[in-house]
Amino acid sequence: MPLTESAKKAWRQSKRRRKQNQLAKNKIKKLEKTIESLLAQKRVAEAKNLLPQISQALDKAAKIGVIKKNKASRKISRASHLVKRSEEKQA
């Protein structure tokens, strides 16, 4: 346990930041899994509708420092590529 006042404050801040970071990461994971499951069920239109949401969540996480900018960009790219490939298979 922290002893000094500044250490106590840092600990409180750390707990608060960890909670926010975990919320952002869990939201991203949930959206990724949702897109994958929709594509597995051949529901491409619904997966395509989720792309803006996952893009927004990833950009926001990168903005606040939960993940790095390039990782967000890579995940957005891969998700859109998956959806596009699934659309082409259906057509």
N, C-alpha and C positions, 0 to 999 in steps of 0.2 A: 504494500500500500504506500502511496506517496505521503511524504512527511511535510514538505513545505507547501505554502499556499500556491506558488506558481506550478508546482508539480501536480497538485490537486486539480488546478484549473486545466492544465494540459491533459490530464487523464480524462476529465469530463469532456473536453473538446474531442479527444481521440475516440471516446465511446460514441459521441454524436456523429462524428464523421464516418466511423465504421458502419453505423446503422444506415446512413444515407448511401454509402458505397454499396452495401449489401442489397439494399432495395433496388438500386439501379442495375446491378449485375443480375439479380433475380428476374427483373422485368425483361432484360435482354434475353436471358436463357429461356424464359417462358415463351417469348415471341418466336425465337428460333425454333424451338421444339414444336410450336403450333404450326409454323409454316411447313416444317418437315412432315408432320403428321397429315396435314391437309394435302400435300403433294403425294404422299403415299396412298391417300384415299382418292386420288385423281380429282380433287376439288381445286383446280388451278385458279379459277376466278376468285375464290375466297382468299387463296394464298396471295394473289396479286393485290387484293385490297389491303392486305396486312403490310405490304412493303413500305408504304409511307410511315406507318407506325414504328416499324423496326428501325427505319432510317432516322426518324426523329429521336427515338430512345438512344440509339448509338451516338448520334451527334451531340445530344445533351450530356451523355456520359463522358464523351471526349472533352466537351467544353468545361465540365467541372473537375476533370482530372481523374475520373474513375478508371478510364482506359485511355490509351494513347490515340492520337488522331489517325495514324496510319492503320491501326488495328480496327478502328471504327470503319474507315474507308474500305478495308479489305473485307470485313464482314458484310457490309452493305453490298459490295460488288458480288460476293459469293451468293448471297441470298437472291439478288436479282438475276444472276446467271442461272441458278437452280430453277427459278420460276419461268424464265424465258425458255430454258431447255425443255421443261415440262409442257409448256404451251406448244412448242414445235412438235413434240411427240404426239400430242393430241390431234394436231391438225393433219 
